[in-house]
């Protein structure tokens, strides 16, 4: 009996890369991707308390689960502006096609200009070991995880009074340099 595999997304780009390179890159490992479950994304949007005219950033948009939750809230609260960033070119392309009304930029969030522009940042950043990507961000603490860079940069792009809602691994919440810096320099309302 014949069997087949149904891919969740269009696999042509991965096959083309494998044929050209002679190997398959473990994209999720390379970009340290851990995708957000939809129910958690909805809870994050609730915690962000998005308001009329808020500018919202999703700096590691992945497959768009957080974007879906933000867009549902935006539809209920007209006037919310959303931007998405994604470092993985394949995912950024898919996001741009799936969300034509959301500006999607293929960029490493850590290399963005740290201009305070957003009212809210909702993110499930990559986490794991520190990488060379992180060296582009000048932090007032020694990072222990790539998520530290995302936390620091997110705080830099928030306006005064802005809100950061992030999914972070337990080891970050148990005393990372980024958490100590957040507690010292910002109002930390909840760790859930």
ABEGO torsion letter per residue (X at the ends): XBBBBBBABBAAAAAAAAAAAGBBBBAAAAAGBBBBBAAAAAAAAAAAGBBBGBBBBBABAEAGAAAAAAAAAAAABBGBBBBBBBABAAAAAAAAAABAABBBBBBBAAABBBBBABABBBBBBBBEBBBAAAAABBBABBBABAAAAAAAAAAAABBBGBBBBBBBBAAAAAGBAAAAAAAAABBBABBX
